[in-house]
Amino acid sequence: MKYPNGKRTNPQTSVVKTHHNTSRRGMKLENDINHANEYYLSNNIANIHKKPTPITIVDVSYPSRNKAKIVEAYFKVPSTTDYNGIYKSRYVDFEAKECRSKTAFPFGSIHAHQIKHLESVLKHGAIAFIIIRMVHYEIDYLIKAEDFLLYYNNTDRRSLPYSWIKEYGHPIGNGYLIPIDYIKTIDEVYFKEVKND
Amino acid sequence: MKYPNGKRTNPQTSVVKTHHNTSRRGMKLENDINHANEYYLSNNIANIHKKPTPITIVDVSYPSRNKAKIVEAYFKVPSTTDYNGIYKSRYVDFEAKECRSKTAFPFGSIHAHQIKHLESVLKHGAIAFIIIRMVHYEIDYLIKAEDFLLYYNNTDRRSLPYSWIKEYGHPIGNGYLIPIDYIKTIDEVYFKEVKND
């Protein structure tokens, strides 16, 4: 968490300049995960990428001969989670969110179809989870999608209490070279058990 | 192939209007695959998505209070293939290309890092392949990444001969409700053998 983050841009979709774009909130966690993914990729540990931000392109102009310039486009609500890939022959799929509240993670932070997506990939045999960064406590948690969905589908609450996160979440540590070594946590949570599913 | 394609837009990144954008070439195949993916998803057969087109956003404006408008952005060279997801607990990853030549598929149609990406996910245990639509013959082929790479890494040629594609490729048929039923081909190629890897 205390990793000296050098303003790394997302390799797939980088926002070079925006004016008070709220989508920049949570960029620190995104950058940390992208950095971990680059490390995993170049060391042949895993192949996991952030998906580019989905947009609807309305108009493209061609100011110079070989560079198309998008001049009108809009952000779209994503229909999947942001991250997926492969680790030890397993399909891995997750969403990552920063949580600024000290007491609970609001369900509103995750789009309904992202939750539906986690439910779907889980049924197909995925390793699926949510990474929640509790900003105030400076701790990242891996929350198994199974556990999250069990709570989510059986509550009238509109948020996941921090007490629940502490009990059922799996803290993610720093790696020697990376800010958030979530593959190590996957190893502990999914590969140390005799059989997970 | 003769499926009546109703101009379906890519659910992740749809180009509503462009002027002679060369990236629209190959949209027919993309639409067919997106349609198949929607069918697989809604019937709980597989969860496979096209990744949004990667772009670099340079400037965003806020004409109305709650809708950010991207006013300057550029297309980026993708660092992964376009499609990935999960089927029968296996990670699936592929690229799809239309080929207008009658004699060979030019290697230049696929970016070098996409080929590197296929090589990487294969090492991690993926089902990885390329779908090539031979436009003139109206046949789609599934080419296993293993087979493709073996040829690609051992030739001085700059294209994959059609004769090779016919010999090593696996033809993909139409489904009853979908234009390109590539999951059926995956079943034949990857799940009928005793052990594939």
Interface residues (C-beta under 8 A of the other chain):
Chain A: P11 Q12 T13 S14 V15 V16 K17 T18 H19 N21 S23 L41 N44 A46 N47 H49 K51 P52 T53 P54 I55 T56 I57 V58 D59 V60 S61 Y62 K67 A68 K69 I70 V71 E72 A73 Y74 F75 K76 P78 S79 T80 N84 G85 I86 Y87 K88 S89 R90 Y91 D93 H117 S120 V121 K123 H124 G125 A126
Chain B: P11 Q12 T13 S14 V15 V16 K17 T18 H19 N21 S23 L41 N44 A46 N47 H49 K51 P52 T53 P54 I55 T56 I57 V58 D59 V60 S61 Y62 K67 A68 K69 I70 V71 E72 A73 Y74 F75 K76 P78 S79 T80 N84 G85 I86 Y87 K88 S89 R90 Y91 V92 D93 H117 S120 V121 K123 H124 G125 A126
